Amino acid sequence: MAVDLSMPVLVVDDYNTMIRILRNLLKQLGFQDIDDAPDGSAALNKMRQKHYGLVISDWNMEPMTGYDLLKEVRGDPGLSQTPFIMVTAESKTENVIAAKKAGVNNYIVKPFNAQTLQTKIEAVFAE
Protein backbone atom coordinates (compact mmCIF):
# COMPACT_ATOMS: atom_id res chain seq x y z
CA MET A 1 0.00 0.00 0.00
CA ALA A 2 1.32 3.43 -0.91
CA VAL A 3 1.70 6.01 1.84
CA ASP A 4 -0.84 8.83 1.60
CA LEU A 5 1.34 11.97 1.76
CA SER A 6 -1.72 14.18 2.25
CA MET A 7 -2.68 12.57 5.58
CA PRO A 8 -2.20 14.66 8.73
CA VAL A 9 0.80 13.64 10.84
CA LEU A 10 1.22 14.44 14.54
CA VAL A 11 4.77 14.78 15.87
CA VAL A 12 5.02 14.54 19.67
CA ASP A 13 8.26 15.60 21.36
CA ASP A 14 9.25 17.83 24.26
CA TYR A 15 12.30 19.18 22.40
CA ASN A 16 11.53 21.88 19.84
CA THR A 17 14.72 20.98 17.97
CA MET A 18 13.55 17.38 17.52
CA ILE A 19 10.11 18.58 16.36
CA ARG A 20 11.84 20.83 13.80
CA ILE A 21 14.07 17.95 12.60
CA LEU A 22 11.11 15.56 12.26
CA ARG A 23 9.04 18.24 10.51
CA ASN A 24 11.87 18.84 7.99
CA LEU A 25 12.37 15.11 7.38
CA LEU A 26 8.61 14.59 6.87
CA LYS A 27 8.51 17.53 4.44
CA GLN A 28 11.49 16.02 2.54
CA LEU A 29 9.42 12.84 2.23
CA GLY A 30 6.48 14.84 0.85
CA PHE A 31 4.19 15.24 3.87
CA GLN A 32 2.52 18.65 4.14
CA ASP A 33 -0.02 18.46 6.98
CA ILE A 34 2.18 18.23 10.08
CA ASP A 35 1.09 19.22 13.59
CA ASP A 36 3.07 18.92 16.80
CA ALA A 37 2.53 18.55 20.54
CA PRO A 38 5.00 19.00 23.44
CA ASP A 39 3.85 15.92 25.41
CA GLY A 40 1.44 13.00 25.49
CA SER A 41 -1.49 14.79 27.11
CA ALA A 42 -1.36 17.68 24.61
CA ALA A 43 -1.13 15.09 21.81
CA LEU A 44 -4.16 13.23 23.14
CA ASN A 45 -6.19 16.47 23.15
CA LYS A 46 -5.21 17.16 19.53
CA MET A 47 -5.99 13.57 18.51
CA ARG A 48 -9.49 13.89 19.96
CA GLN A 49 -10.11 17.02 17.85
CA LYS A 50 -8.53 15.95 14.55
CA HIS A 51 -8.06 12.61 12.80
CA TYR A 52 -4.36 11.87 12.25
CA GLY A 53 -3.12 9.32 9.74
CA LEU A 54 0.10 8.83 11.70
CA VAL A 55 1.57 9.70 15.10
CA ILE A 56 5.34 9.90 15.59
CA SER A 57 6.08 10.23 19.29
CA ASP A 58 9.14 10.49 21.48
CA TRP A 59 9.26 8.05 24.41
CA ASN A 60 10.70 10.28 27.15
CA MET A 61 8.48 13.26 27.94
CA GLU A 62 6.85 14.83 30.98
CA PRO A 63 4.15 14.80 32.28
CA MET A 64 2.83 12.10 29.91
CA THR A 65 5.37 9.88 28.14
CA GLY A 66 5.06 8.56 24.60
CA TYR A 67 4.57 5.09 26.08
CA ASP A 68 1.64 6.33 28.20
CA LEU A 69 0.25 8.13 25.15
CA LEU A 70 0.47 4.91 23.13
CA LYS A 71 -1.44 3.00 25.83
CA GLU A 72 -4.12 5.73 25.97
CA VAL A 73 -4.46 5.76 22.17
CA ARG A 74 -4.74 1.95 21.96
CA GLY A 75 -7.33 1.98 24.77
CA ASP A 76 -9.53 4.59 23.07
CA PRO A 77 -11.95 3.03 20.52
CA GLY A 78 -11.93 6.22 18.43
CA LEU A 79 -8.13 6.37 18.24
CA SER A 80 -7.02 2.76 18.62
CA GLN A 81 -6.40 2.19 14.89
CA THR A 82 -4.11 5.22 14.50
CA PRO A 83 -0.67 4.16 13.17
CA PHE A 84 1.94 4.96 15.85
CA ILE A 85 5.73 5.16 15.56
CA MET A 86 7.80 5.51 18.73
CA VAL A 87 11.08 7.44 18.65
CA THR A 88 13.68 7.06 21.39
CA ALA A 89 17.34 7.60 22.10
CA GLU A 90 17.46 4.31 24.00
CA SER A 91 17.54 0.98 22.19
CA LYS A 92 16.80 -1.01 25.36
CA THR A 93 15.27 -4.34 24.42
CA GLU A 94 12.73 -4.15 27.25
CA ASN A 95 11.47 -0.78 25.92
CA VAL A 96 11.04 -2.18 22.43
CA ILE A 97 9.18 -5.20 23.81
CA ALA A 98 6.98 -3.01 26.06
CA ALA A 99 6.13 -0.74 23.12
CA LYS A 100 5.33 -3.76 20.90
CA LYS A 101 3.08 -5.22 23.60
CA ALA A 102 1.33 -1.87 23.95
CA GLY A 103 0.61 -1.90 20.20
CA VAL A 104 3.25 0.33 18.61
CA ASN A 105 3.43 -0.05 14.81
CA ASN A 106 7.14 0.72 14.54
CA TYR A 107 10.12 1.94 16.50
CA ILE A 108 12.96 4.31 15.55
CA VAL A 109 16.17 4.78 17.54
CA LYS A 110 17.80 8.25 17.40
CA PRO A 111 19.75 9.43 15.54
CA PHE A 112 18.11 8.62 12.22
CA ASN A 113 17.83 10.10 8.72
CA ALA A 114 15.07 10.65 6.16
CA GLN A 115 15.72 7.23 4.58
CA THR A 116 15.23 5.43 7.91
CA LEU A 117 12.08 7.43 8.64
CA GLN A 118 10.70 6.67 5.18
CA THR A 119 11.45 2.95 5.55
CA LYS A 120 9.74 2.82 8.96
CA ILE A 121 6.66 4.74 7.70
CA GLU A 122 6.38 2.52 4.61
CA ALA A 123 6.63 -0.59 6.82
CA VAL A 124 3.72 0.67 8.97
CA PHE A 125 1.47 1.14 5.93
CA ALA A 126 2.53 -2.14 4.34
CA GLU A 127 1.06 -4.06 7.33
C-alpha positions in Angstrom: 0.0 0.0 0.0 1.3 3.4 -0.9 1.7 6.0 1.8 -0.8 8.8 1.6 1.3 12.0 1.8 -1.7 14.2 2.3 -2.7 12.6 5.6 -2.2 14.7 8.7 0.8 13.6 10.8 1.2 14.4 14.5 4.8 14.8 15.9 5.0 14.5 19.7 8.3 15.6 21.4 9.3 17.8 24.3 12.3 19.2 22.4 11.5 21.9 19.8 14.7 21.0 18.0 13.5 17.4 17.5 10.1 18.6 16.4 11.8 20.8 13.8 14.1 18.0 12.6 11.1 15.6 12.3 9.0 18.2 10.5 11.9 18.8 8.0 12.4 15.1 7.4 8.6 14.6 6.9 8.5 17.5 4.4 11.5 16.0 2.5 9.4 12.8 2.2 6.5 14.8 0.9 4.2 15.2 3.9 2.5 18.7 4.1 0.0 18.5 7.0 2.2 18.2 10.1 1.1 19.2 13.6 3.1 18.9 16.8 2.5 18.6 20.5 5.0 19.0 23.4 3.8 15.9 25.4 1.4 13.0 25.5 -1.5 14.8 27.1 -1.4 17.7 24.6 -1.1 15.1 21.8 -4.2 13.2 23.1 -6.2 16.5 23.1 -5.2 17.2 19.5 -6.0 13.6 18.5 -9.5 13.9 20.0 -10.1 17.0 17.9 -8.5 15.9 14.6 -8.1 12.6 12.8 -4.4 11.9 12.3 -3.1 9.3 9.7 0.1 8.8 11.7 1.6 9.7 15.1 5.3 9.9 15.6 6.1 10.2 19.3 9.1 10.5 21.5 9.3 8.0 24.4 10.7 10.3 27.1 8.5 13.3 27.9 6.8 14.8 31.0 4.1 14.8 32.3 2.8 12.1 29.9 5.4 9.9 28.1 5.1 8.6 24.6 4.6 5.1 26.1 1.6 6.3 28.2 0.3 8.1 25.1 0.5 4.9 23.1 -1.4 3.0 25.8 -4.1 5.7 26.0 -4.5 5.8 22.2 -4.7 2.0 22.0 -7.3 2.0 24.8 -9.5 4.6 23.1 -12.0 3.0 20.5 -11.9 6.2 18.4 -8.1 6.4 18.2 -7.0 2.8 18.6 -6.4 2.2 14.9 -4.1 5.2 14.5 -0.7 4.2 13.2 1.9 5.0 15.8 5.7 5.2 15.6 7.8 5.5 18.7 11.1 7.4 18.7 13.7 7.1 21.4 17.3 7.6 22.1 17.5 4.3 24.0 17.5 1.0 22.2 16.8 -1.0 25.4 15.3 -4.3 24.4 12.7 -4.1 27.2 11.5 -0.8 25.9 11.0 -2.2 22.4 9.2 -5.2 23.8 7.0 -3.0 26.1 6.1 -0.7 23.1 5.3 -3.8 20.9 3.1 -5.2 23.6 1.3 -1.9 23.9 0.6 -1.9 20.2 3.2 0.3 18.6 3.4 -0.1 14.8 7.1 0.7 14.5 10.1 1.9 16.5 13.0 4.3 15.6 16.2 4.8 17.5 17.8 8.2 17.4 19.8 9.4 15.5 18.1 8.6 12.2 17.8 10.1 8.7 15.1 10.7 6.2 15.7 7.2 4.6 15.2 5.4 7.9 12.1 7.4 8.6 10.7 6.7 5.2 11.4 2.9 5.5 9.7 2.8 9.0 6.7 4.7 7.7 6.4 2.5 4.6 6.6 -0.6 6.8 3.7 0.7 9.0 1.5 1.1 5.9 2.5 -2.1 4.3 1.1 -4.1 7.3 
